[in-house]
């Protein structure tokens, strides 16, 4: 079982930066790929970025490429999302998830979601 707790959200002006963290409990954290999702009001939850178990491969949604960076520290059971050049359209609740990555696709595990952290980009 893995429990996930996100932190680091807040209010930031357009062009600003935030760093989200997702701390995981359990010794098997390193066996899971990790994904960050976001859900804006009235919209479906979307996958933003994925990192594989070792951190060696990362994939990003086109909307965040070049601005967001995912990383993980398996020794600390934590995955990070560095968000730069933030835009109002990045406003959403951000969730981390543990899952699997295979053949170019990420498969979220339904039981392994954090509670979410709010990111608001506004002047």
One Martini backbone bead per residue (centre of mass of N, CA, C, O) as a GRO file, in nm:
protein
  123
    1UNK     BB    1   0.097   0.036   0.021
    2UNK     BB    2   0.021   0.378  -0.087
    3UNK     BB    3   0.081   0.704   0.036
    4UNK     BB    4  -0.023   1.039  -0.063
    5UNK     BB    5   0.138   1.376  -0.032
    6UNK     BB    6   0.071   1.696  -0.110
    7UNK     BB    7   0.269   1.997  -0.189
    8UNK     BB    8   0.312   2.363  -0.277
    9UNK     BB    9   0.084   2.520  -0.319
   10UNK     BB   10  -0.073   2.823  -0.474
   11UNK     BB   11  -0.020   3.165  -0.522
   12UNK     BB   12   0.055   3.300  -0.852
   13UNK     BB   13   0.203   3.469  -1.086
   14UNK     BB   14   0.255   3.528  -1.386
   15UNK     BB   15   0.574   3.365  -1.442
   16UNK     BB   16   0.598   3.191  -1.215
   17UNK     BB   17   0.681   2.969  -0.934
   18UNK     BB   18   0.664   2.613  -0.849
   19UNK     BB   19   0.689   2.345  -0.593
   20UNK     BB   20   0.604   2.022  -0.593
   21UNK     BB   21   0.507   1.764  -0.360
   22UNK     BB   22   0.538   1.393  -0.312
   23UNK     BB   23   0.469   1.193  -0.046
   24UNK     BB   24   0.564   0.858   0.037
   25UNK     BB   25   0.461   0.567   0.157
   26UNK     BB   26   0.659   0.313   0.167
   27UNK     BB   27   0.897   0.077   0.027
   28UNK     BB   28   0.761   0.067  -0.288
   29UNK     BB   29   0.797   0.332  -0.447
   30UNK     BB   30   1.032   0.246  -0.656
   31UNK     BB   31   0.818   0.050  -0.824
   32UNK     BB   32   0.691   0.321  -0.929
   33UNK     BB   33   0.539   0.509  -1.121
   34UNK     BB   34   0.490   0.869  -1.177
   35UNK     BB   35   0.215   1.105  -1.158
   36UNK     BB   36   0.084   1.410  -1.286
   37UNK     BB   37  -0.214   1.579  -1.222
   38UNK     BB   38  -0.501   1.775  -1.346
   39UNK     BB   39  -0.786   1.993  -1.227
   40UNK     BB   40  -1.015   2.186  -1.360
   41UNK     BB   41  -1.282   2.360  -1.366
   42UNK     BB   42  -1.498   2.163  -1.562
   43UNK     BB   43  -1.273   1.941  -1.593
   44UNK     BB   44  -1.074   1.701  -1.672
   45UNK     BB   45  -0.848   1.491  -1.588
   46UNK     BB   46  -0.493   1.537  -1.643
   47UNK     BB   47  -0.201   1.445  -1.782
   48UNK     BB   48   0.127   1.587  -1.740
   49UNK     BB   49   0.337   1.377  -1.591
   50UNK     BB   50   0.615   1.137  -1.614
   51UNK     BB   51   0.791   0.888  -1.413
   52UNK     BB   52   1.000   0.654  -1.370
   53UNK     BB   53   1.140   0.459  -1.135
   54UNK     BB   54   1.445   0.586  -1.187
   55UNK     BB   55   1.412   0.865  -1.368
   56UNK     BB   56   1.505   0.814  -1.681
   57UNK     BB   57   1.199   0.877  -1.764
   58UNK     BB   58   1.014   1.138  -1.940
   59UNK     BB   59   0.678   1.281  -1.969
   60UNK     BB   60   0.496   1.538  -2.155
   61UNK     BB   61   0.282   1.763  -2.197
   62UNK     BB   62   0.257   2.007  -2.427
   63UNK     BB   63   0.160   2.239  -2.223
   64UNK     BB   64   0.453   2.191  -2.038
   65UNK     BB   65   0.677   2.206  -2.215
   66UNK     BB   66   0.964   2.373  -2.082
   67UNK     BB   67   0.831   2.431  -1.773
   68UNK     BB   68   0.828   2.142  -1.666
   69UNK     BB   69   0.963   1.931  -1.387
   70UNK     BB   70   1.045   1.605  -1.316
   71UNK     BB   71   1.116   1.433  -1.003
   72UNK     BB   72   1.311   1.191  -0.803
   73UNK     BB   73   1.346   1.047  -0.459
   74UNK     BB   74   1.389   0.735  -0.339
   75UNK     BB   75   1.514   0.796  -0.055
   76UNK     BB   76   1.247   1.000   0.007
   77UNK     BB   77   0.977   0.931  -0.127
   78UNK     BB   78   0.988   1.158  -0.374
   79UNK     BB   79   0.804   1.386  -0.578
   80UNK     BB   80   0.851   1.638  -0.831
   81UNK     BB   81   0.724   1.976  -0.937
   82UNK     BB   82   0.851   2.198  -1.160
   83UNK     BB   83   0.715   2.533  -1.206
   84UNK     BB   84   0.732   2.740  -1.485
   85UNK     BB   85   0.592   2.987  -1.642
   86UNK     BB   86   0.319   3.056  -1.542
   87UNK     BB   87  -0.030   3.014  -1.612
   88UNK     BB   88  -0.361   3.048  -1.587
   89UNK     BB   89  -0.408   2.754  -1.723
   90UNK     BB   90  -0.266   2.607  -1.462
   91UNK     BB   91  -0.511   2.614  -1.308
   92UNK     BB   92  -0.534   2.374  -1.036
   93UNK     BB   93  -0.555   2.054  -0.931
   94UNK     BB   94  -0.292   1.862  -0.794
   95UNK     BB   95  -0.192   1.522  -0.867
   96UNK     BB   96  -0.074   1.226  -0.744
   97UNK     BB   97   0.058   0.909  -0.882
   98UNK     BB   98   0.058   0.559  -0.887
   99UNK     BB   99   0.219   0.337  -1.132
  100UNK     BB  100   0.251   0.237  -1.471
  101UNK     BB  101   0.503   0.174  -1.736
  102UNK     BB  102   0.407   0.091  -2.080
  103UNK     BB  103   0.448   0.124  -2.403
  104UNK     BB  104   0.403   0.452  -2.363
  105UNK     BB  105   0.220   0.407  -2.099
  106UNK     BB  106   0.005   0.518  -1.842
  107UNK     BB  107  -0.101   0.343  -1.531
  108UNK     BB  108  -0.317   0.404  -1.304
  109UNK     BB  109  -0.375   0.368  -0.964
  110UNK     BB  110  -0.668   0.397  -0.794
  111UNK     BB  111  -0.544   0.382  -0.485
  112UNK     BB  112  -0.303   0.609  -0.580
  113UNK     BB  113  -0.389   0.899  -0.428
  114UNK     BB  114  -0.397   1.211  -0.363
  115UNK     BB  115  -0.558   1.512  -0.243
  116UNK     BB  116  -0.425   1.761  -0.333
  117UNK     BB  117  -0.318   2.078  -0.493
  118UNK     BB  118  -0.346   2.418  -0.516
  119UNK     BB  119  -0.328   2.609  -0.825
  120UNK     BB  120  -0.281   2.967  -0.866
  121UNK     BB  121  -0.297   3.184  -1.157
  122UNK     BB  122  -0.264   3.531  -1.066
  123UNK     BB  123  -0.298   3.897  -1.057
   0.00000   0.00000   0.00000
